[in-house]
Structure formats: structure tokens, C-alpha cells
């Protein structure tokens, strides 16, 4: 993972000190609320429905066991509101009512504290930290080289890559050095500090697009041309929200040394021509869609100006690339990671694991190939009954840190799907890791299956949300607890957002659920056929709405009806495995699924 330099450490700590001074001036009345607001946002501090929310940056998802323990301490010691605030919030949530699950107990809507939340952009969020404790938290983060810089505001947000960067077997080239160069260049960039709207950049270095590039403001795919030279395929203008749009390919091949020069041209044109008069039309996707080829031509002209007239000031030299690349250090791996356990004990653990019928399923769903044949990539599932997708208590983060130390050289990674992976696991240690993960509750073999869903915090916490996401996620999880049934259904991506801002990426789900407001009540739209761009999903594509919205009580029944329709219509595949949900949907079309969903609506209302 990335090793911070002395400059990095000094910068992060200086920023924490600066924030403490800003907070104290605001508390003393020397800064107004309006003056303090942009200062806290620049450090990742929002004010949400009930309390402040902190977003911590985790570049490329890479996180050390030391950092996990610091995040656990924040959850335990700081993510604790005063009793009056919590009681008021809980009363408002209970007034919205529990979500019934036909055939099961109603979902408990009690609000929880003392945890962190893994997000789809591999950040970590907290929902209850009092603002008067925020400077203490920033200093704690800085002590382990973490921060919240550029996790909010109309700036270039923290750069992301897919979670297998540097370890994937299908990698063309490691995208992390280029992402880090972009991060260092964009952090506090004076020209791009006040863009028309937030701006997100993602890179992918593998043959499979696991970074969902088509959904980003700028998506950068590492490729090689016919001469074997390394460069980028550049997509611009993707995004979800009110108007879901897939990014446009503006360059099939950009020489790698011109990455910063070209990205600067793309953003400079947007900064000049992007709309600032309408919040919903301010993203670059609206500009690219409206201008089409004229936007591309303007970017090319700006790029020519930067290179030919300005002298290409941000060209990435080999020396600069080598400097940054050297900061990504693979951990020293012992030849045997049994950590001193005697061979007999190891054999007992191995035999116990192999005798467990779930172990083989865990190997199928939670373990992936590594570029090093002796190693494996293991996913710890944070999708389990009783917890919101991606939530981790202080104790669970500490346990994950212990597993990272013991089995993965002290490193973990947060995934786009809101889980954790251990990227440096020896194949011979899989039985012991399985036993430890099962004891901790992280070994459910559901990765890529229905209950491995993505969900935003929704109306439980977010002031922008129209409806709650988490009770819906819990209701569906409660309904589909039978692993035999999940394995029979196969690969399905189900994503839930509490509002049109799409933080739960519902547009990209094979099944998407969107919370909407109707006369002050919570309702939910269901979309089908979305794709994120991975091999499983096919090219990035927004899902289509199946019809009018559903009540919270109807949603689990609607999902069940859609999946029953899939079972009836799917075909056996040539390899003996059943046709996937998304393949069946694309083959037969929306109509039978739409009819099933709307039929389930009326059945549920008649029996309610």
C-alpha cells in the first residue's frame, strides 16, 4: 500500500492543526456559521439530519491494521451523541414505523451508534460525532496519516481505483501510481477549488472494469496500443443522480505522460462552461450531453494549448512516475504464515474447515485469484443480518485489524461493494482464516449474491434522503437468509438509494431500489437491468423503472416476485450453470418482470 512521505505527514498534521484553530474561532463567535461551513466541508464534516457526519478519505481503499484500530477508537470514543439528541432522533424514526416483512418479524428501526460505515467510494463515514469533538478526531486521524480533505465540496474529490489494484491477475498495469499523481496534483488545486459541482475521477488498470468507470465524471482505463505503449482510454461525463448518463469516450488512447495535461484540459473547459445557475444541471455530464462533439473539440484545443504553447507543464516524467511508484510497497510476506502454530494444530483446523459444508461455498464466493499463485484475495463480508450494509462496529473493526495482521501482512482494503478484503493471504492459511472469520461473523459466503447488496445510509441519517434505505435492506436480507436459495439465484447486484442523488448506486444495480417522497410518506421505485460495467453486468447501463412506486411493506414481496419470474424463465447455460438473472432479463425483456412486480403490489395491498 502507499507509504506516506515526510511531506505527506507534515501536510496532514498541519491541516488538522489549522482545522482546530478554525473550529475554536467558530466556537468563540469569531467565525459565523456561513464562514465556518466551507471550512468544515473542506475537511469532510457535514451536518446531516440529526448530527454531524464525517467522511474519512481512504485512497484506493487501502487501509492498514493501525488505521483500522484508529477508526475503531473513533467509533467507540467519539461516535456517541448526547442522550437527548439520540432520544429525539429515535423518536422521529420510530414515528415512521417499522417495515413489515411478510412471514418474518418486522424490521427493528432502532438507530445505532458507535460504528463506521464503508461507502461505495471506499471512504469511511461516521454519523454521530459531536462537532465540538471534531478537531480531536482530525488529530487522531492525522496521527495515522488519514484525513477528510476533499471528501466534500465542489472540488476534485479523492481519486479512486478498483480494489484489486496492484494484485489482480488480469491487470494491464497498476493504476495506483497514476491515481496518486492525480491526487497530489489535485489536492487544494487553486484553479479547481470552486467548480460548478463536485467532480469524481476513477482509474482502472485491469482488463475487467471493476471501477465502474462509465459512471464517473472522468473514467481512466489503462490500455496498451499496438506498439505496446501504455496509455489511457478516457471517458468523460458519466454520472448517476437525477439524470443517469454513461460517460463518453473522448480519447481512445492518451499517452500516459500527458495524463495531467489532458485531465486539466477536461476540467478547465468544464469550469469555464459548466452551469452554475442550476444545481441539478451543474455536473459535467450535462455539459457533455448538451455540447457533444463541441465539448470534445474544446478539450482538444485546450490540450493543444497546454502542450504546445504552455510547454506541457504537468507532463509526467519517468523520474516523477518512479518517485511515486516507489511509495507503493508490497508488504514483506513470511514464507509460512501459520504464525508458529504447530503442524498438528494446523491440520486439525484444515480438516475442520474442509468438513464444514459452508467452507467450499466460502472458497467459491469469498476467495479470488491473486497475481501471485501462492496467494489469495479474501473478502470479509460486512453484509449480515442485524447490520446495515457496510456498517462496522468498533469491535468489528478491531477484529478485522487482528485478521489483517495475522493473515494479510497488516493490510486490508475497502471495496466498492462495502466489504473488506485481505489482499495478501497465503493459500495454505485459508482454513485458519475461514475459522477466524466465521467466529467473527465475516465468513458468510454471499459475495456477489443477493444479500451482498449496496445501500446508502438513507433517511435514517441523511438530510437529503426522501426515504429510509436501511430498513429495506434489512427486510430483504431477512427474507433471503437461506443460502441454498441464494446460491440457486446466483449472481445478482441489488443496490438501494434513499434519494435521487444515488449514493447507493441504484441505477447500476441489476435490481435497483430508489426511495421517493409522496405526500410526506416513504415510497420506493424499482428499476431493473442496470449495470456497472463489470464482466458480470456487461457495459455500464442505467436500469429501467418497472412502474409506479411501492410502499415499504411491498418491496420485499416485489423483489420476491421478480426473482420467482427469473426462476421460471431462466435457461440452463452451456457450462451446466443456470442462466444469470441479468442475462435472462436481457434475453426476454422487461415485460414479464414488470407484470410480476406490479402483480405483487396489488396482492400485497389486498392482504395488508
Helices and strands as residue ranges (DSSP letters): H 6-27, H 33-41, E 45-47, E 52-56, G 59-61, E 62-64, H 65-77, H 83-96, E 99-101, E 104-107, E 115-118, E 124-126, G 131-133, H 134-142, E 160-161, H 176-186, G 190-192, E 201-204, G 213-215, E 218-224, E 230-236, E 248-255, G 256-258, H 259-273, G 279-281, H 284-291, H 293-304, I 305-309, H 318-325, H 343-355, H 357-366, E 367-369, E 375-380, E 391-393, H 394-407, E 411-414, E 420-426, G 427-429, H 430-440, E 454-455, G 458-460, H 470-479, H 483-489, E 494-497, G 506-508, E 511-518, E 521-528, E 544-545, E 550-551, H 552-569, H 581-588, H 591-607
